[in-house]
Amino acid sequence: MYDFVHKNKRLMQLLLALITLPFAFFGIDSYFRAGGSGASVASVGDYRITQEEFTQSLRERQDALQRMAGGRVDPSMLDSNELRFAVLDNLVQQRLLFERAAKAGLVITDRQIQDIVSSVDAFKVDGKFSYEQYEQLLKAQSMTPLMFEQRIRQDMVSEHAAHPFVASTFVSRSEAANLLRISEQQREVSYFTLPVDRFLPQVKLEADAAKKYFDTHQDEFRVPEQVRIEYVLFSGEALLAQIQPSAADVRKAYDENMKRFEVKEARQASHILITAEGNADSKKKAKAKADEIYAQVKKNPKDFAALAKQYSQDPGSAANGGDLGFFERGSMVKAFDDAVFTMKSGDISQPVETEFGYHIIRLSNVRGGKAKSFEEARPEIEADLKKQQAGRKFAEMSESFSTTLFEQSDSLKPAADLIKAVPQKSGWISRNGGDSPLLANPKLLNAVFSEDVLNNKRNSEAIELAPGVLMAARVIEHKPSVIQPFDQISAALTKKLTLQQAGQLAAQDGRARLTALREGRDLGKDAQVTWSAPLLASRGDPKGVPVEALRQAFKTDVSKVPAYAGVEVAGGSYMLVRISKVQDAGEGAKDKQNAIAQTLRQVAGQAELAAYLASLKQKSDVKIRKDQVEKKS
């Protein structure tokens, strides 16, 4: 799409993301630390990254990941130590960039911050900036204007400091061309599999082979220590069913946040662009051409899309019949914007002049432009209020839940009764987990196999699986680790050893055939190879070629074809691979070279930025308090 369709709104998107974060239930970890405003998780020189700053950033990252996955991510996956340290590392990098930019004299003035804040629609009432609205929205996210503005300042400075690395990396044409050649090259592949079953009759195991293997590899046959547990889950989400906001609260929320329920008008338009240079002669020719096309469009409006494909000089929209999609007022340059928002659906404008040339515009559709009524907004408001009230109730009840588990440690029932839950029972689980992600949580496993829970038969403490999700457990049955009796596994072990030897024979036979093929020797009547039908495949489009064959085909030297390769595959079989033809990328594929070059520049730029940040970290006094970052068992 042509450049002016969407102005640079990256920073605006960042600001709106900060102030419209969906509600997240308070994690019990954050709840217990609420009073520790002086605690820090890391320091960069004299600057301390506080526990609150880290917790807020972690919650934002978790919310973003949940939104990307449509809420389908297991909450325990969003509270891993890997994610925690990645979030902290990002905060450290931001601070390093901020300090480097500050030393270089890069300053974001208060006036710039004010201009940015005052331009955010969410902070406006009746089209004008409202400090009360600004303060209220930030308060809902536990932020003050000072905190928010400092965050904007730091993000802008950090982005400016990083920009030279990610935006100015050079990639040669030969690099892009070479990657294009590698990614688009096709090889004609056929394959032949020597199945392991064919060699089973040739295997002659010693009578005591299985027993000898068992005696020397007993750890392979050890059944790990296992437990069955009783457990109870407590989450903010589970409290939702117990909460119903009052009609007065719903009405008040609507009245105080009416701006939120406005549906802005958006319009869908198509255009035919005839570009013009800055000189008068060029503009005159472009205007004449636009007038000529306009006459055709007025004569046959249904041909608009076809004429856009034929004549429009906007490469981004011409192929789509000139369609620009839906956009709100202010998204386009003024002359284009003014024309679109004075038209009626179906209208076609005379050529409109902008800095890019002349546009013939057709308005296709109009949507929005009014606010939701109270009844329309009621379900959304009620859902939000329920989440907020459930979050507060969860935070209030979490301490009582933990205390009950400790004070009445011989049973889960009192704690379960407190939260109106029913204890559940698991199947057998080992230190490596059970048959569900819930029972594989490291925090849970550490707790149930601890001395206090396993041997003393007490309740575990309240385990935070994820923000807003607690679990408690107790052991109801325990089986120590044992070695399986030989009689129980002898048949399976004999089969395993037989397959291993058959696989060795298959590989031996396959390698002999491979050598003969490469040397051009006759394989003999009994060793003939029946190749599969040849398939022209690429790295990105296997065309049905097995992954093992494809991998070998593109690892093999094809300076001379046919070329041959071989590989042992899963189950013990051996696969022979033949490459009979190599076809390099055609002329059409070279259109991808610019996109490949752009990708390489981005990757190289990120690598340079990472190297720069690593050097800054080495030169700076960066200290990490791992005990404050890691999940608590």
N, C-alpha and C positions, 0 to 999 in steps of 0.2 A: 504494500500500500504506500502511496506517496507520503513524503516526510511530514507534511503538516497535519495529517489526519489526527494523529494523537501527539499532543505535546508531551514533554518529558515530565511524567507524573510519578516517577519512582519514589521520590521523597514523600510526596503526598500519600502514596500507598503505604509507606512505612509508618507515617504518622497515624493514619486511620487504623492500621493494624494494631498499633499500640493502644489506641483508645477504644477499640471495639473488640477486644479479646473476649471470646466466649467465656461464660462462667466456668471456673474450675473449682471443684471441691477442695477445701483446704486439706493438705496432707497432714497427717498426725505429726510428722517430723517437723514441719513448719509450725504447727500449733504449739508444740512443746518448746520451740526456740523463740517464740514470739517476743519474749522479753529480753533476748540477748542481742540488742542492737549494737553492742560493742564488739561482738565476735567478728573475726575476719577469716576468710578461707584462703586468701593469698595476698601477697603484696608485690607491687612493681615499683621498686625504689621506695619512695616515701608514701606512695599511694596504696591504700588498703582496699581490697575488694571485699565488701562486707558480706556476711551471711545472707542478709536481706537482698542485696543486689544479685547474688548468685541464685538464691531461691526463685526470685522473680524471673530471671533469665531462663532457668531450668523449666519453670512452669510454662513460659511462652513457647519454648522449643517443644515441650510435650504437647501443648495445645495444637501447635502447627503440624506436628506429625500426625496427631489424631485427625485433624481436618483433612490432610492429604490422603489419609487412608479411609476416609468416610466413617471414622469412629470404630473401625473393625480391628484395631491393634490391641493385643493383649496388654492390659495396663502394666503388668510386671515387666514387659519389654521396654517400657518408657521410663523405667527408673533404674536402669543398669548403671554400673560404675563407668562403663565406656561412654554412655551418654553424658553422665555427670562431668567427667573430666574433659569431654569434648566441649561442653558448654563453658567450663571454666577456662579452657585454653583459648576459646574465642574472646572471652572477656579480657584475658591477658593480652592477646594480640591487638584488640581495640585500644587498650591503654598504651601499648608500645607505639602504635601508629599515632595516637593522639599526642603523646609526648614528643615524638620526632617532628610532627608537623608544627607543634608549638615552638620548638627550638628553631625551626626554619622560619618562624615569623608568620605562619598562616593563622589568621584570626577571623572568626565569625562574629560580626558585630551584633550588639543587642538589636539594632534596627533590622538587620537581616532576619533574626529570629522572630521579631515582632511581625514582620511582613509575612513570613511563612505561616505562623500561627493564625494570623488574622485571615488568611486565605483559605483555611480549612472549612469546608461547608458544615461539618459536624459541630463547629463552634459558633455557627451563625443562627440568629433568630430573625425571621422576616428579612433575610438577605444581608443582615448586618452582624458583625462580630459582637458576641455577647460574652463578657467576662464571666457572668454568672453561669452560663451554659458551659463555658470552658472549664471553670473550676469544678462544676458538678460532675461532668464526665470524667475528669481526672480523679476526682475523689472516689468515684465508683471503682476505679482501678487502683486505689490506695496510693495515688500519686498527687504531689502538689505541683502547681505551675512551675516552681523553681526546679523541681526534679525533672519534669518533662522537658523544659527548655534546655537544661544542662545535657539531657540525653540527646536532644536534637543537635546541639552544638558538637558534642563528642562524635556522633555518627557522621555529621557532615565533614568535620575535620579529618576523621579517620578515612572516610571515603576519598577525600581529596588526596590524602597521603598515599593511598593504595593505587589510585588511578594511573599514575605513570607506569606502573609495572604491568597492570592488566590491559592497558590500552595501547602500548607502544612497542609490543614485542614483534620482532620481524621474523617472518617465515618465508623462506625462498620458494620460488616456483617449483624448483626441482624436488624439494621436500614434499610439497603438496602433490606433485605429479607422481612421485614414487609411491606415496600412500594410496593415491587413486589407483595406480597400477596394481598394487597388492590387494586392495579391497575389492576391485572389480574384476580381477583376472578369473577366468573360468578354466577348469580342467575336466577333461572327459575321463570319468572314473568307472571302472568295473571291478568286481571283487569276487572272491571265492573263499568259502569257509570250510575248514577241516574240522568237523564237529568232534568234540571230545569223546562222545559216545562210541565213535568208530574204533577207538583204541582201548576201550574197556576190556574186551576179550584178551588183549595181549598182556594185561597186568597180572602179575603173579606175586601177591604179597606173601611174606613169611608168615608162618602160622601164628607167631606171637608178636607181629608188628604193631598191632593196636595196643597190646598191653605194654610193650616197651615205650611207645609214644606216650601213653597215659602216665607211666611212672616218671618220665622225664619232663613232662609238661603239665604237672598237676594244677598249676594256677589257672590254666585255661578252663578247667572243669570245676572251678570254685563257684558256688552259688553265694552271692554277696549277702551280707547281713540285711534283713528286711524287717519292716514294721507295718502294721495296720494302725491307722490313726482315726480319731474322731476329731472333727474340726468345725469351726463356725466362722462364717464370713460376716463382716460388718462394713457397709459402704454407704456413702452419702446418697448414692443412687437408690439404694434400697429404702431410704427414708421418704422418697418422693411419694410413694403410695399413701403415706401417713399424713400428708400435708395438703391442705386445701386453702389457698389464699382467700381472704375475705373479699366480698364484692367492693367494699370501700377501698381496700388497698389496690385492687385492680384498676378501679376508676382513677385513683390518685396517680398511679404510675402512668396511665394513659395521658392524663391532663398535664403532667409534668414533663412528658417526653413526646409531645405531639410531633415535633420535628422529625423524630426517628421514624414515624409512620408515613412520612411523605413518600410518594412514589414519583420520582422525577420524570418529567417528560423526556422521552427518547424518540429519535426519528431514524428511520432507515431510508437511505438515499443511494442512488447510483449516479455515476457521472461519466462523461466522456471528456477527457482532458486533452487539449491541444496546447503544447508547451510553447513558450515564446522567450527569446533572449531579451536582454534589457534595451536593445536599440529599437527605434521607432519602426524601421523597415520590417524587422522580425515580428513585432507586435501586429503590424498591419496585415502581414501574410497569415499569421495565426488567427486573427480575428475573422478574416475572409474565409478561411478554412472552417472555422467553428460555425460561422453563419450558414455556410453551405450544408454542413452536417445537420445543423438545427432544422433547416428546411426539410431535409429528408425525414428527420424524426417526427416533425409536426405532421408530415404527410402520412406516415405509417408509424404511430407510436409503439405498436407491438414489436417493431424491429429494433427498439432501443438497445437491447442486450447484444444483438448481432452487430449493430453498428459500433458499439463500445469495443467489442472484441476486434473489429476491423480497424478502427481509427484511433482509439484512446491511447495516449502516450504515457499513461500511468501503468507501469509494469505490474504493480501489485494488485490492481483491481480489473484490468482489462480482460484477463482470462476468465473472470467471473461475471462478465457482462457489465462491468463497472460497479458492481455492488460493493458498498463500503460498510454494510452492516448497520447496526443501531449505534447511535452516539447521542450524548446529551449536549445541551447548549454550552458553548464555550470550548468544545473539543476541537473545532476547526478554526482556521483563520477567519477574521471578522466578516469579510465580504461573502465568503462561502456560507458561514454560519447564519448571517442575516438573511440570505436568500432562502436557505432550507427552512428556517423557522418562521417564514412568512407564507410558505406554500401550503396548499391543501393536498391531501393524499391523492396521487395520480397526476398531479401537475408536472409539467416539464418547463423548466426555466429557459429564457434566452441566455446566450453565452454570458457568464459571470466572470469578470476579470479579477484575478488575484496575482500575487507575486510569482505564481507558478505557470500562469498562462490563462487560458479561457476554458471554463467548465460549462458543459450543458448538463443540467441536473434534473433528475427525475425523483420525486418523493414517492417512496413505495409504501410506507407504513408509519403510523404514529401510535405510540403506546405510553401509558402512565399519565402524569400530569395532575394527579389528585392524591389526597391523603386517604389512608385506610380509615374507615369508620371505627367507632369503638367496638362494635360487634365483630368486625373483621379482624381487629387487632387483639381481641380478648384472648384467643387461644395462645398466641405468642406471649402475651404479657403474663398470663397465668403460668405458662411453662417456665418463664424466666424467674418469676417470684417463687415458684416451688423450688427451683434449683438454689436460689439464694437462701431461702429459709431452711432447706435441707442441709446446705453447707454449714450454716450457723449451728443447727441442731447437732450435726455430726461432730463439729468441733467441741460443742458442749458435752456431748455424751462420751467422747473418746477417752477422756480421763477416767470417768466412772467405769467404763468397760475395762480399761487396763487395771484399775484398782481392784475390781471384783475378781478378775482372773488371778491376781496375786493373793488376795485375802482368802479366797475360797478355792485354793489351788488343787483340791482333790476331785473337782468336777467342773465341766464346762457349762452345766445347766444354768447356774445362777447368772453367768455372763450372757448366755444365750437368751434367757428370759428377759434380761434387762433391755436387750435390743429387739425383742420379739422375733427371734430367729430360732430355727430348729437345727441342732447339730447334725452333721452328716458323717458318714463313714467311708473310708477309702478302701481300695484293694491293697495288695502288697506293694510297698515302695521301698527302694533301696536308697543308698546315699547318692545315687545318680538320678533319682526321681522315679515318678510313676508313669501311668499311662495317659496323663493329661498335662498340659502346660502349667496348670495351677499347682499340681503336685511335684513339679520339677523346679519350683522356685527356690533358688539358693538360700534365701533367708529362712524359708520354711524348713528345708532339709537340715540346715545348721541347727535350727531350734529343736527339731524332733529327735535328732541324734546326739543332742547334748546330754551331759551327765544328769542334769536336773530333771529333764523330761523323760529320757529313756530309762534310766535306772531308778530315779526317785519317784517316778510316776506322777509328776506334777504337771499342771497346765503350763504351756509355753506363755511367754509374754505376748502382748499384742504386736503382731508382726505387720509392718507396713509393706504390702506388696506393691503398691503404687499410691500416688497422691489420692486420698479419699477412699482407700480400700485397705481394711485391716483384716487380719486373720489370726485365730488362736487355735491351738491343737493340743492333743494329749495322746500318748501311745496307749492302745488297747490290746495289742498283741505284738510279740517280738520273736523273730527267728534269727539265731546267730548264724554267722557264715560257716558253710560246710562244703566239703568236696563231694561231688556226686559219686555214688558207687560205680565202679567200673562196669558192672553188669547192666546198669541202666543206660550207659552211653556207648557200649562196645560196638553195637551194630552201626550206629551213626558214625562213630569214629572210623570203623573199617571202611565205610562208604566214602568218607572224606579222604582217607589216605589213598583209596583206589582212584578217586577222581584226580587227586594231585598227580599221581604217577601217570594216569592217562593223559593229563594235560601236558606233562613233560614230553611224552611220546608224540603228541600232536604238534608241539612246538618244534621238536627235533625233525619230524617229517616235513613240517612247513618250511623250516629254514633250508632244508636240503632242496626242496622244490624252488624256493626263492633263488638260491644260488644258481640252479640250472637255468631258470628263466633269464636271469641277468647275463649269464654266459651264452645264452642262445642254444643250449644243449637240448636234445630230445628227452622228454621226461619219461618216455616209455609208456607202453599200453596201460599198465596198471596205475600210473601216476598222472594221468591226464587231468588238466584243470578245466572245469566248465565255468567259464566266466559269466557273471550276470550281464544283463543288457547295459551297454555304456550309457552313462548319464553325464550331461554337461553341467557341472555344479560349481558354485563359488563359495567363498568362506561364509558369506551371509545368506546364501540360498542353496542348501544342500541337495535339493531336488530328490529327497528320499534316500540319499547315500548314507549308510550308517555312520555315526559320528566318529568311530574309530578309523574307518576307512578314509573319511574326509580329512581327518587330522593327518594321517600318514600321507595322503595324496599331496597335501600342501607343504609337507616337510621334505618331500623327496626331490632330489636334483632332477630337473627335467630338461637339462641341456641336450639330452638325446631321448627321443621317444620311439617306441614305448618304453616307459620306465616302470620299475617294479618295487614294491615295498611289502613288508609283512609285519604283523602285530599280534600279540597274544590278547585275546578278548575275555570278557567276563565269563566265568564258568569253565575256563580251561581250554576252549577252542582256539584255533589259530586261523587268522584271516590273511589271505594274500590280496594285494591291491595292484591294479594295473592302471597307469596313466597313459592314455593313447593319444591325447591331443591337448595342446595348450592354446587358449584364446585370450588375448589381451583385451583390455577395455576398448570399445569402439568409440567413434567420434562423439556419439550422443552422450556417453558417460562423462566426457570432459566438462560438461555443464556443471558437474558436481565439484569441480576442482576448487572453485571459489569458496564453496561451503566448507570443504575439507580444510582449506587454508585458514578460514576463520576459526574453525574448531581447534586447529593446531595452535593458532595465536592465543586463543583463550587458555588452552592447556599450558602452553609455554609461559604465558603471563602469570597464571596461578602458581606455576612452579617457581618462577623468579620471585614472586611475592613471598611464597613460603620460605625460600632460601634467605630472603632479606629479613623476614621476621625471625627466623632461627638465629641469624647473626645478631639481631637486636637483643634477643633473649639471652644470648651468651654474654653480651656486653653489659646487660642490665642486671640489677640485683632483684631477680625474680625468685620468690619463695612461695611454695605451695604447702598448705596444711592438709595433707591427705586425710587425716582423721576427721576433718570438718567437711570433706567432700564425699568420702566413701559412704555407701549405705550402711546404716547401723544394723547389725545382725539381731 
